[in-house]
């Protein structure tokens, strides 16, 4: 559970789907003071990543120095073909440090494209939410504006007291599978963000 919390904290800090393994272990190190206990949790995390036992979390490229490993946290499970594509893209960075930013951008865009649909755009905040839900972290609604007319607005979630994520619900014309209204198709769309940007 502490490893999952460390992953969530790191995704929130970087606000992207791809993060270096060393950033996760840095957060874990801050969480666990005892050296032996830290080593135990970190070893369990590394083994779980290597063996593909963590849902929504993938080690897509490994280096000799594991702190440089590229970890992807996706709001949707990725298949073998998608993981192979990410691995090949990540390998570009392995041969040229100058391409790191480009590799990160391409991988982020791919995951957003794979995970999203015309009614919901997925962001790192949605990856945090599904990961927290999968591993049983405490998720509390601290604000819900969608219970009022016209049933749009924000839902702000507190994730285990460590980070907040916001789901925004709004009307859109992105999909042609809704009810006919004034000559156009109107749907409910969703998007996500880390934090509660409208907080006072």
C-alpha positions in Angstrom: 0.0 0.0 0.0 2.8 2.4 0.8 4.3 1.8 -2.7 1.0 2.6 -4.3 0.8 5.8 -2.3 4.3 6.7 -3.3 3.4 6.2 -7.0 0.3 8.3 -6.6 2.2 11.1 -4.9 4.8 11.0 -7.7 2.2 11.2 -10.5 0.6 14.1 -8.7 4.0 15.9 -8.5 4.9 15.3 -12.1 1.4 15.6 -13.5 2.1 13.1 -16.3 1.6 9.4 -17.1 5.3 8.6 -17.3 7.7 9.0 -14.3 11.2 7.9 -13.4 11.4 5.0 -11.0 13.9 7.0 -8.9 11.3 9.7 -8.3 9.0 7.0 -6.8 11.7 5.7 -4.5 12.6 9.2 -3.4 9.0 9.7 -2.2 9.0 6.2 -0.6 12.3 7.1 1.2 10.6 10.2 2.6 7.7 8.1 3.8 9.7 5.3 5.5 12.4 6.3 8.0 13.6 2.8 8.8 16.3 1.7 6.3 15.5 -2.0 6.5 11.8 -1.4 6.1 12.4 0.9 3.2 14.6 -1.7 1.4 11.9 -4.4 1.9 9.1 -2.2 0.5 11.3 -1.0 -2.4 12.4 -4.5 -3.3 8.8 -5.7 -3.3 7.8 -2.8 -5.5 10.6 -3.4 -8.0 9.8 -7.1 -8.2 6.1 -6.4 -8.7 6.9 -4.0 -11.6 9.3 -6.5 -13.2 6.8 -9.3 -12.9 3.9 -7.2 -14.2 1.8 -7.7 -11.0 0.7 -4.1 -10.6 -2.5 -3.1 -12.4 -2.2 0.1 -14.3 1.5 0.5 -13.6 4.2 -0.6 -16.0 8.0 -0.5 -16.2 8.3 0.2 -20.0 12.1 0.5 -20.1 14.8 -0.7 -17.8 18.3 0.8 -17.4 21.4 -0.5 -15.6 20.6 2.1 -13.0 17.1 1.2 -12.0 16.4 4.8 -10.8 16.3 5.8 -14.4 13.7 3.1 -15.4 10.7 4.6 -17.1 7.4 3.9 -15.3 4.0 4.4 -16.9 0.8 4.8 -14.8 -2.2 4.5 -17.1 -5.9 5.0 -16.4 -6.6 2.0 -18.6 -4.9 -1.4 -18.7 -2.5 -1.6 -21.6 -2.1 -4.6 -23.8 1.1 -6.3 -25.0 1.2 -4.5 -28.3 0.7 -1.1 -26.6 3.5 -1.8 -24.1 5.8 -2.9 -26.9 5.1 0.4 -28.7 5.9 2.4 -25.5 9.1 0.3 -25.0 10.3 1.1 -28.5 9.6 4.8 -28.1 11.3 4.9 -24.7 14.4 3.1 -26.2 15.0 6.3 -28.2 15.8 8.1 -24.9 18.2 5.3 -23.9 20.5 6.3 -26.8 20.2 10.0 -26.6 19.5 12.0 -23.4 18.5 15.0 -25.4 15.3 13.2 -26.6 13.9 12.7 -23.1 11.3 15.5 -23.3 10.1 14.4 -26.7 9.8 10.8 -25.5 7.8 11.9 -22.5 5.5 14.0 -24.6 4.9 11.2 -27.2 4.2 8.6 -24.5 1.8 10.9 -22.6 -0.1 11.7 -25.8 -0.4 8.0 -26.7 -1.7 7.0 -23.3 -4.2 9.8 -23.4 -5.3 8.8 -26.8 -5.6 5.1 -25.9 -7.4 5.7 -22.6 -9.8 8.5 -23.7 -12.9 8.4 -25.7 -15.1 11.1 -27.1 -17.0 11.5 -23.8 -14.1 11.4 -21.4 -10.6 12.8 -21.8 -8.2 11.0 -19.5 -5.4 12.8 -17.7 -2.9 11.8 -15.0 -5.6 12.7 -12.4 -7.8 9.9 -13.8 -4.8 7.5 -13.5 -4.5 8.4 -9.9 -8.2 7.8 -9.3 -8.3 4.4 -10.9 -5.1 3.3 -9.1 -6.4 4.5 -5.8 -9.7 2.7 -6.4 -8.0 -0.6 -7.5 -5.9 -0.8 -4.4 -8.5 0.2 -1.9 -7.3 3.6 -0.8 -9.7 5.9 1.0 -11.5 8.1 -1.6 -13.8 10.8 -0.3 -16.0 13.2 -2.2 -15.2 16.6 -0.7 -17.3 18.6 -3.2 -20.0 17.6 -5.6 -21.6 20.2 -7.8 -23.3 17.7 -10.2 -26.3 17.2 -8.0 -27.8 20.5 -9.0 -29.5 21.6 -12.3 -28.2 21.2 -15.0 -26.2 18.3 -13.5 -22.8 19.6 -14.5 -19.9 21.0 -12.6 -17.1 19.5 -10.5 -16.7 16.5 -8.3 -13.6 16.9 -6.1 -12.1 13.7 -4.5 -9.7 13.4 -1.7 -7.4 10.5 -2.2 -6.3 9.0 1.1 -5.6 12.5 2.5 -2.5 12.9 0.2 -3.9 14.5 -3.0 -7.1 15.8 -4.5 -8.3 15.2 -8.0 -11.2 16.9 -9.8 -13.6 15.4 -12.3 -15.4 18.1 -14.4 -18.7 17.2 -16.1 -20.1 19.4 -18.9 -22.3 19.3 -21.9 -20.6 18.7 -25.3 -21.3 17.7 -28.9 -18.5 15.2 -29.2 -20.5 12.0 -29.8 -23.4 11.2 -32.1 -25.1 8.7 -29.8 -27.2 11.0 -27.5 -30.6 12.5 -27.4 -31.7 14.9 -30.1 -32.1 18.4 -28.8 -32.5 21.6 -30.8 -31.0 20.1 -33.9 -27.8 18.8 -32.3 -26.6 15.9 -30.2 -25.9 16.8 -26.6 -23.8 14.6 -24.4 -22.2 14.7 -20.9 -18.5 14.9 -21.2 -15.8 14.5 -18.5 -12.3 15.7 -18.0 -9.9 15.4 -15.0 -7.3 17.5 -13.3 -5.0 17.2 -10.3 -6.0 19.4 -7.3 -9.0 21.6 -6.8 -8.1 24.7 -8.9 -11.3 26.5 -8.0 -10.7 26.2 -4.2 -10.9 29.5 -2.3 
